[in-house]
Amino acid sequence: MIPLALIESGEKVEIIDFVKKGKSLFNHLRDIGIFAGKIVEVVSNQGHGPLLLRIDEARIAIGRGMAMKIMVRRLQ
């Protein structure tokens, strides 16, 4: 498992776990479609600033700090 923030643009990953399982963080991520087992695509990761994700048919930007708390597994 690695943090979502370290995934390169164009890669698809499966959400595995969250580093801090605070209720407010978990609820916010769930509300935007990020939960364990979900497959997401990293549309853009410039190495600084926010990441742009594709979740189903939506594109969502999340901050790098939050992306460091989301643990993922690369898909083949």
N, C-alpha and C positions, 0 to 999 in steps of 0.2 A: 504494500500500500504506500502511496505517495500523496502529498498534498496536491490538490487541483491546481494551485498556482504554478506548479512546476511542469505542467503538461503543455506541449507545444500546440500552436495553431493547427487545426485540421484533424486533431486526434479525437477519437471517441473513447469515452471512459464510462465505467459503472461506478456509481456512488456506493461506497462501502460503509463509512462511519464518519463521525464528527469528533474532533478533538475535544472541544468543550461542549458538553451536552446540556447547556443551560436552556431552560424552557423557552425563553424569549427568542434565542437564536434558532432553536429547533423549529418553533412555530413559524418564524419568518421564512426560513428556508422551505419548509413544507408548503407554505402559502404561495411561493413562487415556483413550486414544482420540483424542488430538490429534496430527495429523500432516499434512504437506503434502497438499493436495487434499481434505481432510475438510471437510464443510459442518457448521457448528454454529450454534445459535441462542443469542443472548444473552437469557436469561430475565429477568435483573435486573442492572442496573448503576446504582447509586445515586450514582456520582461519587466515592465513597470506600469503603474496605473491599473485601471480595472481590466477584467477579462470579459470578453463577450462570449456568451454561451448560447447554443441552440438547444432548447428543451421542447420536445415535440415540434410544434410549428412556430413557437415563440422564440425571440431573441432577447436575452436578459443580460444586463451588465452587473457584475458583482465586484466589489472591491478586493484588492489583493490580500488584505488582512483576513477577510472572511474566507477567501479561497484557500488560504493556508490552513484553515480549520476543517476543511472538507477533504476527507481521505478517499482516494479513488483507486481503481484497478484499470490498467490499460486493456482495451479490447484488441484482439488480433484482427 
